[in-house]
Amino acid sequence: MNWSKDLPDEELIDVEGDAQNSDKALYMGDSGELELEARRVLVQLLSGPSLEGRRHSKLWPILIRDESLIRTRLSELFLELVIDRDLQVAFTRQADTNELEVPKLLRRAQLRFLDSILLLHLRQRLTQSEAHGDRAVVSTDEIIEFLEVYEQDDNTDHAGFVKRIHASIEKIKKHSILRKIRFTDDRFEISPTLKLLFSAEEIQTLTEIYQQMSTGTEQSGFNSDESPEDISE
């Protein structure tokens, strides 16, 4: 709806004049205060799931330069900016507002057992690869082989179980934790963002679930405020 139609002519002229007089105005009616590059950084962080120096080489130095301004804008939305300068990775998460009730901008996605186990496995692979100075790369076949260990012995629908594995892979890909390597059909690189998504307590919880699966009992899921549940889609 174009609310400006309801304004008196004099008031409408003043509004347009203010936008035109702003040295940051990029278009008619623009009242923003950030420069174009900083706005692009803000949009990338909000669209998610992350901003990375390697993938966003033009935006990363702008983020570092305007970090204070970006944090201010995100705080107004009850969001917190998380930055790892060594990994050159940044993302947003819901701010800890204690007992203050605030609207939630980031949507949550339920993680089922296979999703949680896959994330933990990928995180371990990422740590191992970085320790050796290698790229963290996995294939679909490797993931299937790993997760098949957790198939219940009495399961009579192996094809259905493999289908669920593929569904977990697609969910992780959706959040850009797994990125398809160009010119390959089933090989993926693990995003370094994964190292920042879980607290020590949450990793411990996932590890316990991971170890308990020898019982063959599937867990209903695991929620984390710093996991892909809170990465905007």
C-alpha positions, 0 to 999 in steps of 0.5 A: 500500500502506498501510504504517501498518497494519504499525506498532505502535499506539503508533508509529502514534499518534506518527506521526499526532500529529506530523502533527496538531501541525505548523502546516503540516499540510494533511491527515491524515499531512501532514509537509510544511513548505511553505505551501499556496501554495508547494506549488502553485508547486512542483507547477506547476514540476514539472508544467511546462513553465513558470510564467509571471507572466501566466498564473499571476498568483497563483503568480508572487509566491509564487515570488519570495517563497519562491524560496529554499525552492523552490530547496532543494526542487528541489535535493533532486530534482537540479533547477535553478530558472531564473527570468527576472524581466524576462520573468516566466518560470520553469522547471526543468531537470536540475542540472549534477551533473558526474560524479555519477550521479543519477536523471533526473526530467525526460523527454527528447523527441527533436527532429527537423530540422523541430522544430528549425527551427520552434523557431528560427523561433519564437524569431526571431519572438518576438525581433522581436515583442518589439522592436516591443512586439507579441505574438508571434503566428503561424498554422498557414498561416504556419508551413507556408509557412515550412517548405515552403522546406525540402522537398526538390526531388525530394520526390514526397509533398508531402502527407506533408511537410505532415503532418510539419509538422503533427506538428512543430506539435503537438509544440511545442504539447504543450510549451506553446511555442505556445498557441492563441489563444482564439476562433481555429482556427489562430492561436497565441501564442509563449511567452516561455519559448522565449527561455530554453530554449537556450544561445548555443552551442545557438542557433549549432548550430541556426542552422548547421543552419537555413542548411545546409538549402539542400542538402536533407539532413535532419538526424537531430535536435538534443538540448539539456539546456535545450530542451523535451527536459527539460521534464516532460510 
